[in-house]
Amino acid sequence: MTFNELARRRYSCRKLAAKPVEQEKLDAIIEAGILAPTAVNKQPFKIWVAKSPDAVKAIHDATPFTFGAGVFLVVGAKREDAWVRPADKANFADVDATIVATHLMLAIEDQGLASTWVGHFDAPKLQALIPGLAGYDLVAIFPVGYADPSAKPAPQHAKRKSVAELVETL
Ligand SMILES: Cc1cc2nc3c(=O)[nH]c(=O)nc-3n(C[C@H](O)[C@H](O)[C@H](O)COP(=O)(O)O)c2cc1C
């Protein structure tokens, strides 16, 4: 499968089957996250694997977007550890963590699993419930699992602006 075939095949899967995810698949996904590049290689991020009943309940308490998953990956950025661009003091923590999250998202697909990037959650509430998440910008939660046989892409999946709108050759 080429990279574009993988990218085309991925969609936000909002209905996951009850089948558990094998640890080897989670390990491969996490390896892909850790292989992500970061500015000045500062690696100012953390990936949490939430699978204990308490951690899963905390995620359910923080977002309705759980889609039947038994395991969740949470990605956070630590601003104090990130590279800061001298010219404008832009902090690259969230950029770095977002690249990591993108690697995770595509690796989930590559492992034959399914997910949705969830950004709509109550981050302060999640950090109160799981104190280890405090001090990070939480950029993504990925509910991970096997796609339910009845799962299909939402209509907006197929809507992409045209190349002419999105790309300009200078
Ligand atoms: C940063 C980000 C945050 C998102 N947050 C949510 C979310 O909280 N809940 C949800 O159902 N989908 C969420 N999505 C999924 C998008 O709605 C989805 O990627 C988009 O509609 C395109 O559809 P596709 O992923 O099927 O191609 C998010 C996607 C991204 C990239």
The ligand as a Tripos MOL2 file, in Angstrom:
@<TRIPOS>MOLECULE
LIG
   31    33     1     0     0
SMALL
NO_CHARGES

@<TRIPOS>ATOM
      1 C1         -7.8360   18.3580   15.3190 C.3       1 LIG1
      2 C2         -9.0670   17.5200   15.0710 C.ar      1 LIG1
      3 C3        -10.0520   17.4620   16.0420 C.ar      1 LIG1
      4 C4        -11.1840   16.6570   15.8410 C.ar      1 LIG1
      5 N1        -12.1030   16.5330   16.8540 N.ar      1 LIG1
      6 C5        -13.1500   15.6880   16.6960 C.ar      1 LIG1
      7 C6        -14.0620   15.4490   17.7680 C.ar      1 LIG1
      8 O1        -13.9050   15.9600   18.8700 O.2       1 LIG1
      9 N2        -15.1250   14.6240   17.5510 N.ar      1 LIG1
     10 C7        -15.3040   13.9940   16.3400 C.ar      1 LIG1
     11 O2        -16.2790   13.2330   16.2040 O.2       1 LIG1
     12 N3        -14.4450   14.1920   15.3030 N.ar      1 LIG1
     13 C8        -13.3780   15.0110   15.4660 C.ar      1 LIG1
     14 N4        -12.4720   15.1870   14.4300 N.ar      1 LIG1
     15 C9        -12.6700   14.4750   13.1640 C.3       1 LIG1
     16 C10       -13.0210   15.4250   12.0120 C.3       1 LIG1
     17 O3        -14.3570   15.8310   12.1450 O.3       1 LIG1
     18 C11       -12.7610   14.6690   10.6930 C.3       1 LIG1
     19 O4        -11.4000   14.3660   10.5940 O.3       1 LIG1
     20 C12       -13.1770   15.4940    9.4760 C.3       1 LIG1
     21 O5        -14.5600   15.7070    9.4800 O.3       1 LIG1
     22 C13       -12.8060   14.7920    8.1690 C.3       1 LIG1
     23 O6        -13.3790   13.5040    8.1470 O.3       1 LIG1
     24 P1        -12.4760   12.2010    8.0190 P.3       1 LIG1
     25 O7        -11.5300   12.1630    9.2060 O.co2     1 LIG1
     26 O8        -13.4500   11.0460    8.0490 O.co2     1 LIG1
     27 O9        -11.7260   12.2980    6.7310 O.co2     1 LIG1
     28 C14       -11.3430   15.9580   14.6160 C.ar      1 LIG1
     29 C15       -10.3320   16.0150   13.6460 C.ar      1 LIG1
     30 C16        -9.2040   16.7720   13.8860 C.ar      1 LIG1
     31 C17        -8.1100   16.7740   12.8420 C.3       1 LIG1
@<TRIPOS>BOND
     1     1     2 1
     2     2     3 ar
     3     2    30 ar
     4     3     4 ar
     5     4     5 ar
     6     4    28 ar
     7     5     6 ar
     8     6     7 ar
     9     6    13 1
    10     7     8 2
    11     7     9 ar
    12     9    10 ar
    13    10    11 2
    14    10    12 ar
    15    12    13 ar
    16    13    14 ar
    17    14    15 1
    18    14    28 ar
    19    15    16 1
    20    16    17 1
    21    16    18 1
    22    18    19 1
    23    18    20 1
    24    20    21 1
    25    20    22 1
    26    22    23 1
    27    23    24 1
    28    24    25 2
    29    24    26 1
    30    24    27 1
    31    28    29 ar
    32    29    30 ar
    33    30    31 1
@<TRIPOS>SUBSTRUCTURE
     1 LIG1         1 GROUP 0 **** ****
